[in-house]
Amino acid sequence: MPIQQSYAQISEDLTAALNLNQAPVAISFTDDYPNGISRPTRRVAAGCRFWQDAATETFATVAEDHYSCAIGVHTHNLEPTQSQQADLMDALKVFGDLDYVRPEDLPQIPVLASRSQYVVYGPLAQTPLPPDVVLFFVNSNQTLVLSEAVQQVEAGNPPAMGRPACAVVPQVMNTGRAALSLGCCGARAYLDVLTDDVALFAVPGARIEAYAERVIALSKANQMLFRFHQMRRRDIDRGESPTIQQSLEAFMAS
């Protein structure tokens, strides 16, 4: 099966199972420029903005395209210019003065272990390369299903991360495990889709089929169990005292 056809089906299945408002985004790191892929059409204020743009178009970026985002250049281990390095130092000074990022916090911020020449972004359904990271914009209910899927696939729970939002990409790349990002104030300023009720969930692209299989099954189970619990709550609120077996029998008969 061709790459795009396979990932297109996975994207469709995940979008339907999770009832996503924005399709999953694929992020790939490579030293070989993909044929037929364009560069970004405009400058962005922060690299995380590429995540939003990638929901509808596929493009390849170089360090220059991340020019205005010294933090993203740092976390993604891109080749910085002298200007970007100066911006990073200035930003860290401001963060320190605000008691936002202390010197002892810096080693805890994930930085991509390897350096690539290009970062390719696009909808998972149209990715020209096997994705290194698949990114979801999710609400709490969607996060619930994804977290349950990750627990089953990885036999562990994903960490919840804060600032900077872009660090979720190296976190997943470096560990090979999923992670939840609550974003950061910068990402929430730069991304229109990152509203107060939305977070970021990232999974390793190499295991996307396994995550998708569990997401589909768990989404169906959650929907059924929610209706079961609604029925059981209704009965108990009415003063009844059904056993689980009685509630199950009533649910199956409904």
N, C-alpha and C positions, 0 to 999 in steps of 0.2 A: 504494500500500500504506500503511495507517495506520502512524503512527510506532511505536506499541507493538508491532504485529505484526512490523514490520521489525526493530526492536531485539530483540524476543523471539527471533527466529530467529538473529540474530547472537550473542546471548548463549548460546543453546543450542549453536550450532556451536563457539563458543570454549570453552565449558565441557567439551564432549565431546573436542575436539581436544587440549586441554591437560590434561584429567583434573583439573579444578579441584575442590578441596574446598569452595570458596566462590564463588558466582556473581559475575561482574563487577559492580562498583558504578559507577553514573553520578553525576557531580557537575555541576550546572549553576548558573550565576550569572545572576540576572535582577533587573530592577526591577519586574516585574509578578508579583503573587502568583498562582500556578497555581490554577485552580478545582478544588475537591474535594480539595485536599491539606492535611493537618493539620500542626500544629506538633509538635515533639518532646513525648513524653508524660512525660519526666522530665529532670532536670538531669544533665549529664555533667561529669566532672572535666576533660575535655580535648576539644577539637573533633574530634580524630582518632577518638574513640570513635564518632562519627557514622558513620564508614566501616564499622565492624562492624555497627551497628544497621541500616545501609542495605542489608545483604545480604538482609533479610527484609521491610523496610517502606519506604515512600516518605513523605518529610516535607520541609517547608520550614523553614529556620532564619533568624533575624535575629541581629544582633550580640548581643542580650540572651541568646540561647540558648548563646552561646559565653562567657558571663560568667566562668566559672572558668578560662578558657584565654587569658591575655594574649598568649602567644606565637602561638597560632593566629589571634587577632584581628589581630595585627600582620602575619603572613605573608599573610593573606587580605584585608588592607586593609579590614577592617570598621571601622565608626565606634566608636572606643573611648570608654568612660566614663572619668571621672577616676580611678575606682577601678582600672579595667583598666590605665590608663596608669601608675599608681603600681605596680601589680603587675609590669608589664613592666620598669620601672626596677629594682625590687627583685630580680627574677629575673636580670636582666643583671648586677647587682652580685654576686650569688651565683656566677653562671657565671664572672665575671671572677676572683673570689677563688679559685675552684677551678682556675683556668687552663683552663677548659673552652671558654669563648668569649671570645677576646681582643678588644679594641677594633678591631683591624685585621681581625677576622673578620666583623664585623657587615655591612659593605657587600657581602659575598659571599653572604649569605643572601637567597634570592629573596623578593620581596614582590610581590604581585599589582599589576600596573600600573594597573588600573582598580578602581573601587569600585562594588559592587552592593548593593542593599538586601537581597536574599534569596539564600541558598545552598540549593539543592534537592538532596537525597540520595535514592537509592533503587536497587533492583536495575536493572541495565541493561535487563532484559526488560520492566520496567514503567515506564520513565522517561516522565514527562509532557512533557518538553522534550528537544530535541536536546542531548546531553551535551557539555559543554565538555571534561571529562576523564573517562576511563574508568579505573578503578583495579582492579588485580588483586592478590590475595594469592597469592604464588607460592613454590615451592621452586626449587632450583638447576636442575633439569631443565626445569621450565616456563619459567624465566628464559632458558635457552638458546634455546628455540624462539622466544620473544618477541623476544629480542635479534637473532636471525637475521632475523625478519620485519621488524623496525625497520630493520635494515641495508639490506634490499632496498627497503623503501618509502621511506625517507628518504635513502638513499645515505650513511649515516653511522652511527656507533655511539652508543647512548644513554649519557649520563653516569651514574656511580654516585654517589649522594649519601648523606651522613650526616645529622647533626642540623641542624635539627629535621625530623622526618618530614613534618610538614605543609607544608614548603617545596617538596615535590615537586609540589604542585598549582600554585602560581604559576610554578614552573620550566617546567612543561608549557604553561601558559596563556600565559606571556610569550614563549616561544620557538616555540610551535607544533610542538614535537618531543617525543618520548617521553623518559622518564627512569626510572631504577631508583633506589629508595630503600632503603637498608639499615635504615631506621627510626631510632629514637633510644631512649635509655633511658626517656624519658617515655612514648612510644608503646607500648613493650614492657611498661610497668607498667599502662597504661590499657586495652590491647586484649588480650583473652583469646586471640584468634586469631593474634596476632603472636608466635608462639613462636620459639625460637632458630633453627629451620630454615626460617623464613618471612620473606620480604622483600616489598616493595611495588613494583609496576611500573605506571606510569601512561602512558597514551597520549592524544593529542588526540582528542576525540570526533568531530571533523569528518572524520577519516580512518579511523574504526573499521572501515568496510567493507573498505578496502584492507588494513589490518592483519589482519583476520579471514581474508581470502582467502589471504594468505601464511602465516598461522599454520596453517591447515588443511592446505595443501600441504606445508609444512615438517615438521609433526608426522608426517604419513604417511611422508615421506622419512626422517626421523630413526628411526622405528621399524624401517623396512626396513634402513637402513644399520647400525643397532645389531645386528640379527640377523646381517647379513653380517660385521661385525667380530668378533662372538662366534664364528662358524664359522671365520673365518680364524685367530683366536687359538688355537682348539682344535687346528687342524691344525698350526700352527707349534709349539705347546707339545708336540705329539707327535713333533716332530723332522722334520716335512715342510717343504718349501720351495716352496710353490705360488706361481705368478705371480698377479698381480691377475686376469688373464683366467681362469686356472684356478679361482681362488676364486669368481669371478663365475659361471662355468659350474656349479660345484658348488652354489652358492647358488640359482641359478635352477632347478636340477634338484631341489632339496630340497622 
